[in-house]
Amino acid sequence: MATNHPDRPKKHEALEQWFKSMNQLMQEKPVKGILQSIDDFFRQPFPHSPFNIALNETEKEYIVKAELPGVKRDQISINIINNSLTILVNQTDVTSEINDIARSEKHMASTRRLSRTIPFSVPVNERRTRASYRDGLLEVKVAKKQGKKIDILDQDE
C-alpha cells in the first residue's frame, strides 16, 4: 500500500533546484575555465615542455639556461634537492570585468605554474650555486662538489 509522504514534493523540488544551481555553476567562470582546462589536458596532455632549457657542463660546474619570456624575477623559484635543480615559475594574472548595467566589478585571478627539474649525475655544491636573470633568460651555475683526491701508494713503499 503506497502512502503519500508530505515531504516528498519538497525534497524533489529541493533536489531539482540543487541540480539547476550546479548546472549554472558549471557554466560560469572560473569553473567553466577550469573544466575546459581539464578537457584540453586530456586531449593533449604534454604538448611541449613548459619552457626551453639548455644544459652545459664544464669540469667545475653545470650551466643551466632557461628561456622565460614575459616572466618577472619575483615569479621564479630555484631549488636544489638531492642532486637535482628545479626551476618553478608562478605567474598570476589578475583581470577585471566591469558590468556597467549592474554597476559591478569582478576581479579574477588565474595562476599558471610551470616547472622543470634537471637531475645531475655528479653531486653538486648548493652553497656555491649562483643565478642571474636578464631579458627573459635565466642562467644558473651549479658548482660540482669537489671530492677529496686520494693518492695511490706503491705496494713497495
C-alpha positions as a printed Julia matrix, in Angstrom:
157×3 Matrix{Float64}:
   0.0    0.0     0.0
   1.51   3.3    -1.1
   1.35   6.22    1.23
   1.81   9.83    0.29
   4.55  11.41    2.27
   4.12  15.19    2.7
   7.91  15.88    2.48
   8.42  14.15   -0.89
   7.4   17.09   -3.14
   9.58  19.46   -1.11
  12.59  17.12   -1.33
  12.02  16.69   -5.06
  11.88  20.48   -5.57
  14.99  20.98   -3.43
  16.9   18.35   -5.42
  15.74  19.86   -8.7
  16.85  23.31   -7.52
  20.24  21.89   -6.48
  20.76  20.38   -9.96
  19.85  23.71  -11.59
  22.31  25.53   -9.33
  25.1   23.06  -10.12
  24.41  23.33  -13.85
  24.54  27.14  -13.62
  27.79  26.96  -11.62
  29.42  24.76  -14.26
  28.59  27.32  -16.96
  30.1   30.32  -15.14
  33.7   31.46  -14.84
  36.08  30.35  -13.31
  34.6   26.82  -13.08
  33.9   26.71  -16.82
  37.52  27.69  -17.48
  38.82  25.01  -15.12
  36.66  22.36  -16.76
  37.86  23.5   -20.2
  41.47  23.26  -18.99
  40.88  19.7   -17.82
  39.33  18.81  -21.19
  42.28  20.4   -23.02
  44.76  18.49  -20.86
  43.21  15.12  -21.7
  43.09  15.99  -25.4
  46.81  16.79  -25.44
  48.41  16.15  -22.0
  52.01  17.05  -22.82
  52.04  19.25  -25.93
  55.52  20.61  -25.21
  57.85  21.4   -22.37
  56.8   24.3   -20.14
  59.9   26.29  -21.15
  63.14  25.69  -23.0
  66.23  24.59  -21.08
  69.83  24.31  -22.23
  72.36  22.41  -20.12
  76.13  22.68  -20.48
  78.75  21.05  -18.31
  82.3   22.14  -17.54
  84.86  20.48  -15.3
  83.74  22.53  -12.28
  80.06  23.31  -12.85
  76.79  22.79  -14.68
  75.38  25.79  -16.54
  71.6   25.76  -16.95
  69.92  28.36  -19.15
  66.13  28.71  -19.2
  64.14  30.88  -21.6
  61.38  32.61  -19.61
  59.97  35.41  -21.77
  57.47  37.66  -20.01
  58.3   36.27  -16.57
  59.27  38.63  -13.76
  62.2   37.85  -11.46
  59.96  37.55   -8.39
  57.86  34.86  -10.12
  60.83  32.45  -10.29
  61.89  29.99   -7.58
  65.01  27.84   -7.79
  65.61  24.82   -5.56
  68.35  22.22   -5.34
  67.34  18.96   -3.7
  69.12  15.6    -3.96
  71.42  16.49   -6.86
  68.67  17.99   -8.98
  67.73  21.57   -9.83
  64.07  22.61  -10.02
  63.01  25.87  -11.64
  59.45  26.88  -10.74
  57.56  29.78  -12.33
  54.38  31.12  -10.68
  52.55  33.6   -12.88
  49.38  35.21  -11.55
  47.28  37.31  -13.88
  44.51  39.46  -12.45
  41.69  40.5   -14.76
  38.81  42.84  -14.08
  35.37  42.62  -15.59
  33.13  45.69  -15.3
  29.39  45.44  -15.8
  28.06  48.95  -16.45
  24.41  47.88  -16.33
  24.63  46.23  -12.91
  27.35  48.7   -11.85
  29.52  45.92  -10.54
  33.12  44.89  -10.96
  34.61  41.39  -10.74
  38.27  40.67  -10.17
  39.52  37.27  -11.25
  42.98  35.83  -10.77
  44.44  32.95  -12.72
  47.66  31.28  -11.69
  49.93  29.37  -14.01
  52.64  27.15  -12.53
  55.41  25.84  -14.73
  58.35  23.78  -13.56
  61.3   21.81  -14.87
  63.6   19.55  -12.9
  67.11  18.76  -14.11
  68.9   15.8   -12.48
  72.7   15.89  -12.24
  74.97  12.86  -12.47
  77.62  14.34  -10.16
  76.95  15.62   -6.61
  76.5   19.4    -6.54
  77.52  22.1    -4.09
  74.31  24.05   -3.48
  76.16  26.69   -1.43
  78.22  27.72   -4.45
  75.27  27.87   -6.86
  74.59  31.26   -8.47
  71.71  32.51  -10.6
  71.14  35.58  -12.75
  68.11  36.74  -14.74
  68.02  39.28  -17.53
  65.74  39.91  -20.51
  63.81  36.65  -20.09
  66.92  34.46  -19.79
  67.66  32.7   -16.5
  71.18  31.37  -16.03
  72.01  29.09  -13.11
  75.59  27.98  -12.45
  75.61  24.9   -10.26
  79.02  24.06   -8.79
  80.05  20.41   -8.7
  81.22  19.04   -5.36
  84.91  18.51   -5.35
  85.78  15.22   -3.71
  89.0   14.51   -1.89
  91.73  13.25   -4.16
  93.2   10.0    -2.9
  96.84   9.25   -3.65
  97.6    5.67   -4.54
 100.71   4.32   -2.85
 103.03   1.84   -4.47
 102.95  -1.57   -2.75
 106.73  -1.43   -2.26
 106.65   1.74   -0.19
